[in-house]
Amino acid sequence: VRLNRSPPLFPPPLWNAFESTVAGSSRTNNACEGWNHAFAGMVGHVHPSLWTLIRAMQEDQALAATAILQDARGQPATKRQKRSAAQLQSRLYNICCDRRDGRKSVQETLRAVSNCIRLD
């Protein structure tokens, strides 16, 4: 039996979150999901009228302008995060740093990451 290997549809550099974890940046697109949820709450309807949509967009623009002004004054918005999520992020960061610095093998790294996964 001969198996033909084909390249992955999405190469590892595209979906790998190692670099973003080590850099301390976001590993997901939850910021986009949060904006979508907040905007849907502002609109309040599945099929809004044009005027309802315009009003919601104006409210969103006012909130963005306020956030920009506060940031310019030295009051950046604080990112709200659950304590458990912060602890998990810290653990994953430590695991990735250990792998990067050669203190863990691939097998040890995968085992450590698997201990961080919650299925709830």
Secondary structure as UniProt FT lines:
FT   HELIX           12..15
FT   HELIX           18..23
FT   HELIX           30..43
FT   HELIX           50..72
FT   TURN            73..74
FT   HELIX           83..100
FT   TURN            101..102
FT   HELIX           106..114
FT   TURN            115..116
//
